[in-house]
Amino acid sequence: MREKILKAIEKNSRIDLKELAIMLGEDEIKVVNEIAAMEAEGIICGYHTLIDWDKTDIEKVSALIEVRVTPQRGQGFDSIAERIYKYPEVNSVYLISGGYDLLVSLEGKTLKEVSKFVSDKLSTLDTVLSTATHFILKKYKDHGSILDKKIVDERLKMTP
């Protein structure tokens, strides 16, 4: 039941719990208790709203920064990842495979602000060897949701 609950709320965290219980064929109290247990265990870490910022008049720049670091003795990448994710500009930090060690997702108001964060805060950390910044120019799909949906005119065409 846990996997089914998690998959359902991952797609729609605002789903009505009564509706979810019906979909799963379970008692609503059982579903509510299972969700509460998963929250207490740290399996469910939070609930988020996906916003298409391009459709607002709010200026926001998103970037992905690849970071190559020197792992710390006895701590590996955990201590440097923690230093990085504590910055309020940082949305996500991932340990990745490949030519870089960490992938950092962050947001700022301008390209200059994001670049300044990378040069003044991230690149100056003693264990950071190099970085590569990639600015996100357009999001097509995010967290499983298509943001660039084409509007299809389904009206019948009239001919004279």
DSSP file (Angstrom, degrees, kcal/mol; ACC not computed):
  #  RESIDUE AA STRUCTURE BP1 BP2  ACC     N-H-->O    O-->H-N    N-H-->O    O-->H-N    TCO  KAPPA ALPHA  PHI   PSI    X-CA   Y-CA   Z-CA
    1    1 A M     >        0   0    0      0, 0.0     4,-2.4     0, 0.0     5,-0.2   0.000 360.0 360.0 360.0 -35.2    0.0    0.0    0.0
    2    2 A R  H  >  +     0   0    0      1,-0.2     4,-3.0     2,-0.2     5,-0.2   0.925 360.0  49.6 -57.2 -47.0    2.9    2.4    0.8
    3    3 A E  H  > S+     0   0    0      1,-0.2     4,-2.5     2,-0.2    -1,-0.2   0.903 111.3  49.1 -61.3 -41.2    4.2    2.4   -2.8
    4    4 A K  H  > S+     0   0    0      2,-0.2     4,-2.0     1,-0.2    -1,-0.2   0.901 112.5  47.9 -65.6 -40.9    0.7    3.1   -4.2
    5    5 A I  H  X S+     0   0    0     -4,-2.4     4,-2.8     2,-0.2     5,-0.3   0.948 112.7  48.8 -62.9 -48.4    0.2    6.0   -1.8
    6    6 A L  H  X S+     0   0    0     -4,-3.0     4,-1.8     1,-0.2    -2,-0.2   0.904 111.2  48.9 -60.9 -43.4    3.6    7.4   -2.6
    7    7 A K  H  X S+     0   0    0     -4,-2.5     4,-1.3    -5,-0.2    -1,-0.2   0.897 113.4  48.3 -63.6 -39.4    3.1    7.2   -6.3
    8    8 A A  H  X S+     0   0    0     -4,-2.0     4,-1.8    -5,-0.2    -2,-0.2   0.932 115.2  41.8 -68.3 -46.0   -0.4    8.9   -6.0
    9    9 A I  H  < S+     0   0    0     -4,-2.8    -1,-0.2     1,-0.2    -2,-0.2   0.738 107.5  62.1 -78.2 -19.4    0.7   11.8   -3.8
   10   10 A E  H  < S+     0   0    0     -4,-1.8     3,-0.3    -5,-0.3    -1,-0.2   0.884 110.7  40.3 -67.2 -37.0    3.9   12.3   -5.8
   11   11 A K  H  < S+     0   0    0     -4,-1.3     2,-0.3     1,-0.3    -2,-0.2   0.837 138.2  11.0 -77.5 -34.4    1.7   13.1   -8.8
   12   12 A N    ><  -     0   0    0     -4,-1.8     3,-1.6    -5,-0.1    -1,-0.3  -0.738  59.1-179.2-149.2  93.8   -0.8   15.1   -6.9
   13   13 A S  T 3  S+     0   0    0     -3,-0.3    -4,-0.1     1,-0.3    -3,-0.1   0.618  85.1  60.3 -71.3 -10.7    0.0   16.1   -3.3
   14   14 A R  T 3  S+     0   0    0      2,-0.1    -1,-0.3    -5,-0.1     3,-0.1   0.263  73.5 136.6 -98.3  11.5   -3.4   17.8   -3.0
   15   15 A I    <   -     0   0    0     -3,-1.6     2,-0.2    -7,-0.1    -3,-0.0  -0.322  65.7-106.6 -60.9 138.2   -5.4   14.6   -3.7
   16   16 A D     >  -     0   0    0      1,-0.2     4,-2.6     2,-0.0     5,-0.2  -0.497  23.1-139.0 -65.4 128.5   -8.4   14.2   -1.4
   17   17 A L  H  > S+     0   0    0     -2,-0.2     4,-2.3     1,-0.2    -1,-0.2   0.814 103.0  54.5 -65.5 -29.9   -7.5   11.5    1.1
   18   18 A K  H  > S+     0   0    0      2,-0.2     4,-2.0     1,-0.2    -1,-0.2   0.927 110.6  46.5 -65.5 -43.9  -11.1   10.0    0.9
   19   19 A E  H  > S+     0   0    0      2,-0.2     4,-2.5     1,-0.2    -2,-0.2   0.890 111.5  52.0 -63.8 -40.3  -10.7    9.8   -2.9
   20   20 A L  H  X S+     0   0    0     -4,-2.6     4,-2.1     2,-0.2    -2,-0.2   0.913 108.0  51.1 -62.8 -42.9   -7.2    8.3   -2.5
   21   21 A A  H  X>S+     0   0    0     -4,-2.3     5,-2.6     1,-0.2     4,-1.0   0.904 110.6  48.9 -61.7 -41.4   -8.6    5.6   -0.2
   22   22 A I  H ><5S+     0   0    0     -4,-2.0     3,-0.6     2,-0.2    -2,-0.2   0.924 110.0  51.5 -63.6 -44.9  -11.3    4.8   -2.7
   23   23 A M  H 3<5S+     0   0    0     -4,-2.5    -1,-0.2     1,-0.2    -2,-0.2   0.869 115.8  41.7 -58.8 -37.4   -8.7    4.5   -5.5
   24   24 A L  H 3<5S-     0   0    0     -4,-2.1    -1,-0.2    -5,-0.2    -2,-0.2   0.574 108.1-123.6 -88.0 -10.0   -6.7    2.2   -3.4
   25   25 A G  T <<5S+     0   0    0     -4,-1.0     2,-0.3    -3,-0.6    -3,-0.2   0.837  70.6 124.7  69.7  32.2   -9.6    0.2   -2.1
   26   26 A E  S   <S-     0   0    0     -5,-2.6    -1,-0.3    -6,-0.2     2,-0.2  -0.764  70.7 -90.8-120.7 165.1   -8.6    0.9    1.5
   27   27 A D     >  -     0   0    0     -2,-0.3     4,-1.9     1,-0.1     3,-0.2  -0.554  34.3-128.6 -72.6 138.3  -10.2    2.5    4.6
   28   28 A E  H  > S+     0   0    0      1,-0.2     4,-2.7    -2,-0.2     5,-0.2   0.883 108.4  53.3 -58.4 -41.3   -9.6    6.2    4.7
   29   29 A I  H  > S+     0   0    0      1,-0.2     4,-2.6     2,-0.2    -1,-0.2   0.885 107.4  52.1 -62.0 -38.8   -8.3    6.1    8.3
   30   30 A K  H  > S+     0   0    0     -3,-0.2     4,-2.1     2,-0.2    -1,-0.2   0.904 111.4  46.5 -63.8 -41.9   -5.8    3.4    7.3
   31   31 A V  H  X S+     0   0    0     -4,-1.9     4,-2.4     2,-0.2    -2,-0.2   0.927 112.7  49.4 -66.0 -46.0   -4.5    5.7    4.5
   32   32 A V  H  X S+     0   0    0     -4,-2.7     4,-2.3     1,-0.2    -2,-0.2   0.919 112.8  47.6 -59.9 -45.0   -4.3    8.7    6.7
   33   33 A N  H  X S+     0   0    0     -4,-2.6     4,-2.3     2,-0.2    -1,-0.2   0.876 110.7  51.7 -64.5 -38.1   -2.4    6.7    9.4
   34   34 A E  H  X S+     0   0    0     -4,-2.1     4,-2.2     2,-0.2    -2,-0.2   0.905 110.5  47.9 -66.8 -41.1    0.0    5.3    6.8
   35   35 A I  H  X S+     0   0    0     -4,-2.4     4,-2.1     2,-0.2    -2,-0.2   0.921 111.8  50.3 -64.1 -43.7    0.7    8.8    5.4
   36   36 A A  H  X S+     0   0    0     -4,-2.3     4,-2.3     1,-0.2    -2,-0.2   0.893 110.4  50.4 -61.0 -40.2    1.3   10.1    9.0
   37   37 A A  H  X S+     0   0    0     -4,-2.3     4,-2.1     1,-0.2    -1,-0.2   0.910 110.0  49.5 -64.5 -42.2    3.6    7.2    9.7
   38   38 A M  H  <>S+     0   0    0     -4,-2.2     5,-2.0     2,-0.2     6,-1.6   0.840 110.5  50.8 -68.2 -32.3    5.6    7.9    6.5
   39   39 A E  H ><5S+     0   0    0     -4,-2.1     3,-1.0     4,-0.2    -1,-0.2   0.927 111.0  48.5 -66.0 -44.7    5.9   11.6    7.4
   40   40 A A  H 3<5S+     0   0    0     -4,-2.3    -2,-0.2     1,-0.2    -1,-0.2   0.846 111.0  50.8 -63.7 -35.2    7.2   10.6   10.9
   41   41 A E  T 3<5S-     0   0    0     -4,-2.1    -1,-0.2    -5,-0.1    -2,-0.2   0.537 114.7-116.3 -80.1  -7.0    9.7    8.2    9.4
   42   42 A G  T < 5S+     0   0    0     -3,-1.0    -3,-0.2    -4,-0.4    -2,-0.1   0.617  84.7 118.5  79.9  12.1   11.0   10.9    7.0
   43   43 A I  S   <S+     0   0    0     -5,-2.0     2,-0.7     1,-0.2    -4,-0.2   0.934  76.8  47.5 -72.5 -47.5    9.9    9.0    3.9
   44   44 A I  S    S+     0   0    0     -6,-1.6    -2,-0.3    -9,-0.2    -1,-0.2  -0.867  73.5 176.4 -92.3 113.7    7.6   11.9    3.0
   45   45 A C        -     0   0    0     -2,-0.7     2,-0.3     1,-0.3    -1,-0.1   0.612  54.0 -38.5 -98.3 -14.9    9.8   14.9    3.4
   46   46 A G        -     0   0    0      2,-0.0     2,-0.4     0, 0.0    -1,-0.3  -0.953  50.8-105.2 169.5 173.1    7.5   17.7    2.2
   47   47 A Y        -     0   0    0     -2,-0.3     2,-0.3    -3,-0.1   -37,-0.1  -0.990  35.4-169.3-127.0 134.0    4.8   18.9   -0.2
   48   48 A H        -     0   0    0     -2,-0.4     2,-0.5     2,-0.0   -35,-0.2  -0.883  19.2-136.9-129.0 154.2    5.6   21.2   -3.0
   49   49 A T        -     0   0    0     -2,-0.3     2,-0.6   -36,-0.0    -2,-0.0  -0.935  20.3-137.9-108.3 130.2    3.8   23.3   -5.6
   50   50 A L        -     0   0    0     -2,-0.5     2,-0.4    93,-0.1    92,-0.0  -0.792  25.1-172.2 -89.8 121.8    5.1   23.3   -9.2
   51   51 A I        -     0   0    0     -2,-0.6     2,-1.2     3,-0.0     3,-0.1  -0.945  25.7-141.6-119.0 133.6    5.0   26.8  -10.6
   52   52 A D    >   -     0   0    0     -2,-0.4     3,-1.9     1,-0.2     4,-0.1  -0.770  21.3-173.9 -90.2  91.7    5.7   27.8  -14.2
   53   53 A W  G >  S+     0   0    0     -2,-1.2     3,-1.7     1,-0.3     5,-0.3   0.726  75.2  71.6 -63.4 -22.9    7.5   31.1  -13.4
   54   54 A D  G 3  S+     0   0    0      1,-0.3    -1,-0.3    -3,-0.1    -2,-0.0   0.728  92.7  57.9 -65.5 -20.3    7.7   32.0  -17.1
   55   55 A K  G <  S+     0   0    0     -3,-1.9    -1,-0.3     2,-0.0     2,-0.2   0.318 101.0  69.7 -92.3   7.9    4.0   32.7  -17.0
   56   56 A T  S <  S-     0   0    0     -3,-1.7    -3,-0.0     2,-0.2     0, 0.0  -0.682  85.5-122.1-114.0 172.5    4.4   35.3  -14.2
   57   57 A D  S    S+     0   0    0     -2,-0.2     2,-0.5     2,-0.1    -3,-0.1   0.189  76.5 115.8 -97.7  16.5    6.0   38.7  -14.3
   58   58 A I        -     0   0    0     -5,-0.3     2,-0.4     1,-0.0    -2,-0.2  -0.749  67.4-129.4 -89.5 126.7    8.4   37.7  -11.5
   59   59 A E        +     0   0    0     -2,-0.5     2,-0.3     2,-0.0    -2,-0.1  -0.616  40.9 157.7 -77.6 127.8   12.1   37.7  -12.6
   60   60 A K        -     0   0    0     -2,-0.4     2,-0.4     2,-0.0    49,-0.2  -0.966  24.4-162.2-154.1 133.6   13.8   34.4  -11.8
   61   61 A V  E     -A  108   0A   0     47,-3.5    47,-2.3    -2,-0.3     2,-0.4  -0.974   9.4-162.0-119.5 130.6   16.8   32.7  -13.2
   62   62 A S  E     +AB 107 136A   0     74,-0.5    74,-2.8    -2,-0.4     2,-0.3  -0.876  11.2 179.7-112.0 145.5   17.5   29.0  -12.6
   63   63 A A  E     -AB 106 135A   0     43,-2.3    43,-2.2    -2,-0.4     2,-0.5  -0.988  23.9-145.4-143.7 152.4   20.8   27.3  -13.0
   64   64 A L  E     -AB 105 134A   0     70,-3.1    70,-2.6    -2,-0.3     2,-0.5  -0.985  21.0-164.4-114.0 126.1   22.4   23.8  -12.7
   65   65 A I  E     -AB 104 133A   0     39,-3.2    39,-2.9    -2,-0.5     2,-0.4  -0.952   9.3-150.7-117.2 121.5   26.0   23.9  -11.4
   66   66 A E  E     -AB 103 132A   0     66,-2.9    66,-2.0    -2,-0.5     2,-0.4  -0.751  20.0-164.5 -85.2 135.0   28.2   20.9  -11.8
   67   67 A V  E     -AB 102 131A   0     35,-2.8    35,-2.4    -2,-0.4    34,-1.9  -0.982  14.7-159.4-129.6 127.6   30.8   20.8   -9.0
   68   68 A R  E     + B   0 130A   0     62,-2.9    61,-3.2    -2,-0.4    62,-1.5  -0.921  27.3 173.4-103.1 127.7   34.0   18.8   -8.7
   69   69 A V  E     - B   0 128A   0     -2,-0.5    59,-0.2    59,-0.3    58,-0.1  -0.833  38.7-112.9-131.3 165.9   35.2   18.5   -5.1
   70   70 A T        -     0   0    0     57,-2.3    10,-0.1    -2,-0.3    -2,-0.0  -0.911  42.1-126.3 -95.9 116.8   37.8   16.8   -3.0
   71   71 A P        -     0   0    0      0, 0.0     2,-0.3     0, 0.0     6,-0.2  -0.310  24.0-115.7 -63.7 148.4   36.0   14.3   -0.7
   72   72 A Q  B >>  -D   76   0B   0      4,-2.9     4,-2.4     1,-0.1     3,-1.7  -0.650  32.7 -99.8 -87.8 140.1   36.7   14.7    3.0
   73   73 A R  T 34 S+     0   0    0     -2,-0.3    -1,-0.1     1,-0.3     0, 0.0  -0.365 106.4   1.9 -59.0 126.0   38.4   11.9    4.9
   74   74 A G  T 34 S+     0   0    0     -2,-0.1    -1,-0.3     1,-0.1    -2,-0.0   0.285 132.4  59.2  81.0 -10.9   35.9    9.9    6.8
   75   75 A Q  T X4 S-     0   0    0     -3,-1.7     3,-1.7     1,-0.2     4,-0.3   0.488  77.7-165.6-124.2 -10.8   32.9   11.9    5.5
   76   76 A G  B 3<  -D   72   0B   0     -4,-2.4    -4,-2.9     1,-0.3     4,-0.3  -0.379  69.0 -26.4  60.1-128.2   33.2   11.5    1.7
   77   77 A F  T 3> S+     0   0    0     -6,-0.2     4,-2.4     1,-0.1    -1,-0.3   0.508 117.1  92.0 -95.9  -7.2   31.0   14.1    0.0
   78   78 A D  H <> S+     0   0    0     -3,-1.7     4,-2.3     1,-0.2     5,-0.2   0.879  83.8  48.3 -61.6 -43.0   28.5   14.6    2.8
   79   79 A S  H  > S+     0   0    0     -4,-0.3     4,-2.0     2,-0.2    -1,-0.2   0.910 114.9  44.1 -69.3 -40.6   30.2   17.5    4.6
   80   80 A I  H  > S+     0   0    0     -4,-0.3     4,-2.0     2,-0.2    -1,-0.2   0.889 112.7  52.9 -70.5 -37.0   30.7   19.6    1.5
   81   81 A A  H  X S+     0   0    0     -4,-2.4     4,-2.8     1,-0.2    -2,-0.2   0.912 109.2  50.2 -61.6 -40.9   27.2   18.8    0.2
   82   82 A E  H  X S+     0   0    0     -4,-2.3     4,-1.1    -5,-0.2    -2,-0.2   0.908 108.2  51.9 -64.4 -42.0   25.9   20.0    3.6
   83   83 A R  H  < S+     0   0    0     -4,-2.0     4,-0.3     1,-0.2    -1,-0.2   0.901 114.2  44.8 -59.2 -39.9   27.9   23.3    3.4
   84   84 A I  H >< S+     0   0    0     -4,-2.0     3,-1.6     1,-0.2     6,-0.2   0.930 110.0  51.7 -72.8 -45.8   26.4   23.9   -0.1
   85   85 A Y  H 3< S+     0   0    0     -4,-2.8    -1,-0.2     1,-0.3    -2,-0.2   0.658  97.0  69.8 -71.3 -12.0   22.8   23.0    0.6
   86   86 A K  T 3< S+     0   0    0     -4,-1.1    -1,-0.3    -5,-0.2    -2,-0.2   0.677  74.9  99.5 -76.5 -16.4   22.7   25.4    3.6
   87   87 A Y  S X  S-     0   0    0     -3,-1.6     3,-1.3    -4,-0.3    -3,-0.0  -0.544  77.2-135.7 -68.3 132.9   22.9   28.4    1.3
   88   88 A P  T 3  S+     0   0    0      0, 0.0    -1,-0.1     0, 0.0    -3,-0.0   0.757 101.3  61.7 -64.8 -23.6   19.4   29.8    0.9
   89   89 A E  T 3  S+     0   0    0     17,-0.1    18,-1.8     2,-0.0     2,-0.4   0.741  86.3  92.9 -70.8 -22.3   19.8   30.2   -2.9
   90   90 A V  E <   +C  106   0A   0     -3,-1.3    16,-0.3    -6,-0.2     3,-0.1  -0.598  45.8 176.1 -83.2 126.1   20.3   26.5   -3.3
   91   91 A N  E     +     0   0A   0     14,-3.0     2,-0.3    -2,-0.4    15,-0.2   0.839  67.3   4.5 -90.9 -41.9   17.2   24.4   -4.1
   92   92 A S  E     -C  105   0A   0     13,-1.6    13,-2.5     2,-0.0     2,-0.4  -0.987  51.0-164.8-147.5 150.5   18.8   20.9   -4.5
   93   93 A V  E     -C  104   0A   0     -2,-0.3     2,-0.4    11,-0.2    11,-0.2  -0.982  15.9-176.3-137.8 128.0   22.2   19.2   -4.2
   94   94 A Y  E     -C  103   0A   0      9,-2.3     9,-2.5    -2,-0.4     2,-0.5  -0.964  26.6-132.7-125.7 139.9   22.8   15.7   -5.7
   95   95 A L  E     -C  102   0A   0     -2,-0.4     2,-0.3     7,-0.2     7,-0.2  -0.825  41.9-176.1 -83.6 126.0   25.7   13.4   -5.6
   96   96 A I        -     0   0    0      5,-3.0     2,-0.2    -2,-0.5    -2,-0.0  -0.800  25.0-121.5-126.4 163.6   26.2   12.3   -9.3
   97   97 A S        +     0   0    0     -2,-0.3     3,-0.3     2,-0.0     2,-0.3  -0.565  69.7  49.7 -94.5 166.7   28.3   10.0  -11.4
   98   98 A G  S    S-     0   0    0     -2,-0.2    -2,-0.0     1,-0.2     0, 0.0  -0.750 110.8 -23.5 109.4-154.6   30.5   11.2  -14.2
   99   99 A G  S    S+     0   0    0     -2,-0.3     2,-0.3   -31,-0.0    -1,-0.2   0.670 124.9  49.6 -74.1 -18.5   33.1   13.9  -14.5
  100  100 A Y        -     0   0    0     -3,-0.3   -32,-0.2     1,-0.1     3,-0.1  -0.779  67.8-147.3-117.9 164.9   31.7   16.0  -11.7
  101  101 A D  S    S+     0   0    0    -34,-1.9    -5,-3.0    -2,-0.3     2,-0.3   0.826  76.4  31.4-100.5 -40.0   30.7   15.0   -8.1
  102  102 A L  E     -AC  67  95A   0    -35,-2.4   -35,-2.8    -7,-0.2     2,-0.5  -0.913  57.2-153.3-124.9 147.6   27.8   17.2   -7.2
  103  103 A L  E     -AC  66  94A   0     -9,-2.5    -9,-2.3    -2,-0.3     2,-0.5  -0.988  18.2-165.7-118.7 121.6   24.9   18.8   -9.1
  104  104 A V  E     -AC  65  93A   0    -39,-2.9   -39,-3.2    -2,-0.5     2,-0.5  -0.921   5.5-161.6-112.8 128.0   23.6   22.0   -7.5
  105  105 A S  E     +AC  64  92A   0    -13,-2.5   -14,-3.0    -2,-0.5   -13,-1.6  -0.928  24.0 159.8-107.1 129.9   20.3   23.5   -8.5
  106  106 A L  E     -AC  63  90A   0    -43,-2.2   -43,-2.3    -2,-0.5     2,-0.3  -0.955  26.2-144.0-147.0 166.3   19.8   27.2   -7.5
  107  107 A E  E     +A   62   0A   0    -18,-1.8     2,-0.3    -2,-0.3   -45,-0.2  -0.954  18.7 164.4-132.5 150.6   17.7   30.3   -8.3
  108  108 A G  E     -A   61   0A   0    -47,-2.3   -47,-3.5    -2,-0.3     3,-0.1  -0.902  46.1-107.2-149.8 177.5   18.4   34.0   -8.4
  109  109 A K  S    S+     0   0    0     -2,-0.3     2,-0.3   -49,-0.2   -47,-0.1   0.814  97.9  14.1 -81.4 -31.0   16.9   37.1   -9.7
  110  110 A T  S  > S-     0   0    0    -49,-0.1     4,-1.9     1,-0.1     5,-0.2  -0.906  75.4-110.0-140.0 165.1   19.4   37.7  -12.5
  111  111 A L  H  > S+     0   0    0     -2,-0.3     4,-2.7     1,-0.2     5,-0.2   0.893 120.5  54.4 -59.6 -40.1   22.2   35.9  -14.4
  112  112 A K  H  > S+     0   0    0      1,-0.2     4,-2.5     2,-0.2    -1,-0.2   0.892 105.8  51.5 -62.9 -40.7   24.6   38.2  -12.6
  113  113 A E  H  > S+     0   0    0      2,-0.2     4,-1.9     1,-0.2    -1,-0.2   0.917 112.5  45.2 -64.0 -43.4   23.3   37.2   -9.2
  114  114 A V  H  X S+     0   0    0     -4,-1.9     4,-2.2     2,-0.2    -2,-0.2   0.924 113.4  50.2 -66.0 -44.1   23.6   33.5   -9.9
  115  115 A S  H  X S+     0   0    0     -4,-2.7     4,-2.6     1,-0.2     5,-0.2   0.885 109.2  52.1 -61.1 -38.9   27.1   34.0  -11.3
  116  116 A K  H  X S+     0   0    0     -4,-2.5     4,-3.1     2,-0.2     5,-0.5   0.888 107.3  52.4 -65.2 -39.7   28.1   36.0   -8.3
  117  117 A F  H  X>S+     0   0    0     -4,-1.9     4,-2.2     2,-0.2     5,-2.1   0.938 111.9  46.2 -59.9 -45.9   26.9   33.2   -6.0
  118  118 A V  I  <>S+     0   0    0     -4,-2.2     5,-3.2     3,-0.2     6,-0.2   0.932 120.1  38.1 -64.4 -46.0   29.1   30.7   -7.9
  119  119 A S  I  <5S+     0   0    0     -4,-2.6    -2,-0.2     3,-0.2    -1,-0.2   0.881 125.8  34.7 -75.7 -37.7   32.2   32.8   -8.0
  120  120 A D  I  <5S+     0   0    0     -4,-3.1    -3,-0.2    -5,-0.2    -2,-0.2   0.824 133.9  15.3 -88.5 -33.1   31.9   34.3   -4.5
  121  121 A K  I  <5S+     0   0    0     -4,-2.2     4,-0.4    -5,-0.5    -3,-0.2   0.842 127.9  37.1-109.0 -51.2   30.4   31.5   -2.4
  122  122 A L  I > <S+     0   0    0     -5,-2.1     3,-1.3     1,-0.2    -3,-0.2   0.957 117.4  45.3 -74.3 -51.3   30.6   28.2   -4.2
  123  123 A S  T 3 <S+     0   0    0     -5,-3.2    -1,-0.2     1,-0.3    -4,-0.1   0.714 107.3  60.8 -67.9 -20.4   34.0   28.4   -6.0
  124  124 A T  T 3  S+     0   0    0     -6,-0.2    -1,-0.3     3,-0.0    -2,-0.2   0.572  73.9 113.6 -86.0  -8.5   35.7   29.7   -2.9
  125  125 A L  S X  S-     0   0    0     -3,-1.3     3,-1.7    -4,-0.4    -4,-0.0  -0.442  74.7-126.4 -63.5 135.2   35.0   26.7   -0.7
  126  126 A D  T 3  S+     0   0    0      1,-0.3    -1,-0.1    -2,-0.1    -3,-0.0   0.734 105.4  47.5 -60.9 -25.9   38.3   25.0    0.0
  127  127 A T  T 3  S+     0   0    0    -58,-0.1   -57,-2.3   -47,-0.0     2,-0.5   0.518  86.0 103.6 -94.1  -4.5   37.2   21.5   -1.2
  128  128 A V  E <   +B   69   0A   0     -3,-1.7   -59,-0.3   -59,-0.2     3,-0.1  -0.680  41.8 177.2 -81.7 122.4   35.7   22.8   -4.5
  129  129 A L  E     -     0   0A   0    -61,-3.2     2,-0.3    -2,-0.5   -60,-0.2   0.845  62.5 -18.7 -91.5 -40.8   38.1   22.1   -7.4
  130  130 A S  E     -B   68   0A   0    -62,-1.5   -62,-2.9     2,-0.0    -1,-0.3  -0.987  53.9-153.3-162.6 162.1   36.0   23.3  -10.3
  131  131 A T  E     -B   67   0A   0     -2,-0.3     2,-0.4   -64,-0.2   -64,-0.2  -0.955   4.0-159.9-138.0 157.5   32.5   24.2  -11.4
  132  132 A A  E     -B   66   0A   0    -66,-2.0   -66,-2.9    -2,-0.3     2,-0.4  -0.959  17.3-152.3-138.0 120.4   30.5   24.4  -14.6
  133  133 A T  E     -B   65   0A   0     -2,-0.4     2,-0.5   -68,-0.2   -68,-0.2  -0.799  11.1-174.3-100.9 133.0   27.3   26.5  -14.7
  134  134 A H  E     -B   64   0A   0    -70,-2.6   -70,-3.1    -2,-0.4     2,-0.3  -0.976  14.9-147.8-125.5 114.8   24.4   25.8  -17.0
  135  135 A F  E     -B   63   0A   0     -2,-0.5     2,-0.7   -72,-0.2   -72,-0.3  -0.651  17.8-126.1 -82.8 136.9   21.5   28.4  -17.0
  136  136 A I  E     +B   62   0A   0    -74,-2.8   -74,-0.5    -2,-0.3     3,-0.1  -0.742  28.3 179.6 -84.1 116.6   18.1   27.0  -17.6
  137  137 A L        -     0   0    0     -2,-0.7     2,-0.3     1,-0.3    -1,-0.2   0.820  66.8  -1.9 -88.4 -34.5   16.6   28.8  -20.5
  138  138 A K        -     0   0    0    -84,-0.0     2,-0.5     0, 0.0    -1,-0.3  -0.963  60.7-140.6-158.2 139.5   13.3   27.1  -20.7
  139  139 A K        +     0   0    0     -2,-0.3     3,-0.1     1,-0.1   -85,-0.1  -0.908  19.2 172.7-104.1 128.3   11.6   24.2  -18.9
  140  140 A Y  S    S+     0   0    0     -2,-0.5     7,-2.8     1,-0.4     8,-1.3   0.769  75.0   9.7 -98.6 -37.3    9.5   21.9  -21.0
  141  141 A K  E     +E  146   0C   0      5,-0.3    -1,-0.4     6,-0.2     2,-0.4  -0.992  65.9 179.0-146.0 136.5    8.7   19.3  -18.3
  142  142 A D  E >   -E  145   0C   0      3,-2.6     3,-2.3    -2,-0.3   -92,-0.0  -0.991  70.0  -8.5-144.0 131.1    9.4   19.5  -14.5
  143  143 A H  T 3  S-     0   0    0     -2,-0.4     3,-0.1     1,-0.3    -1,-0.1   0.849 130.1 -53.4  50.9  38.8    8.6   17.0  -11.8
  144  144 A G  T 3  S+     0   0    0      1,-0.2     2,-0.5     0, 0.0    -1,-0.3   0.396 114.9 115.3  83.0  -3.8    6.6   14.9  -14.3
  145  145 A S  E <   -E  142   0C   0     -3,-2.3    -3,-2.6     2,-0.0     2,-0.5  -0.866  65.0-130.5-105.4 132.0    4.4   17.8  -15.4
  146  146 A I  E     -E  141   0C   0     -2,-0.5     3,-0.3    -5,-0.2    -5,-0.3  -0.667  23.5-179.2 -78.5 125.1    4.5   19.2  -19.0
  147  147 A L  S    S+     0   0    0     -7,-2.8     2,-0.4    -2,-0.5    -6,-0.2   0.690  73.3  59.7 -96.7 -22.8    4.9   23.0  -18.8
  148  148 A D  S    S+     0   0    0     -8,-1.3    -1,-0.2     2,-0.0     2,-0.2  -0.357  72.9 169.8-105.4  51.4    4.9   23.7  -22.5
  149  149 A K        -     0   0    0     -2,-0.4     2,-0.4    -3,-0.3    -2,-0.0  -0.423  30.6-131.9 -69.3 133.2    1.5   22.3  -23.4
  150  150 A K        -     0   0    0     -2,-0.2     2,-0.6     1,-0.0    -1,-0.1  -0.697  16.0-130.6 -83.5 133.6    0.3   23.1  -26.9
  151  151 A I        -     0   0    0     -2,-0.4     2,-0.5     2,-0.0    -1,-0.0  -0.771  22.2-155.4 -86.9 121.2   -3.3   24.3  -27.0
  152  152 A V        -     0   0    0     -2,-0.6     2,-0.9     2,-0.0    -2,-0.0  -0.857  11.5-136.5-102.3 125.2   -5.1   22.4  -29.7
  153  153 A D        -     0   0    0     -2,-0.5    -2,-0.0     1,-0.1     0, 0.0  -0.711  23.6-179.9 -80.6 109.9   -8.1   24.0  -31.3
  154  154 A E        +     0   0    0     -2,-0.9    -1,-0.1     2,-0.1     2,-0.1   0.288  38.2 120.1 -97.2  10.0  -10.7   21.2  -31.4
  155  155 A R  S    S-     0   0    0      1,-0.1     2,-0.2     0, 0.0    -2,-0.0  -0.441  72.5-104.8 -72.6 149.4  -13.5   23.2  -33.0
  156  156 A L        -     0   0    0     -2,-0.1     2,-0.3     1,-0.1    -1,-0.1  -0.522  34.9-119.0 -72.5 139.0  -14.8   21.9  -36.3
  157  157 A K        -     0   0    0     -2,-0.2     2,-0.4    -3,-0.1    -1,-0.1  -0.632  24.0-142.8 -81.3 136.9  -13.6   24.0  -39.3
  158  158 A M        -     0   0    0     -2,-0.3    -1,-0.0     2,-0.0     0, 0.0  -0.839  11.6-162.1-101.0 134.3  -16.3   25.6  -41.3
  159  159 A T              0   0    0     -2,-0.4    -2,-0.0     1,-0.1     0, 0.0  -0.932 360.0 360.0-115.5 141.2  -16.1   25.8  -45.1
  160  160 A P              0   0    0      0, 0.0    -1,-0.1     0, 0.0    -2,-0.0   0.503 360.0 360.0 -71.4 360.0  -18.2   28.2  -47.1
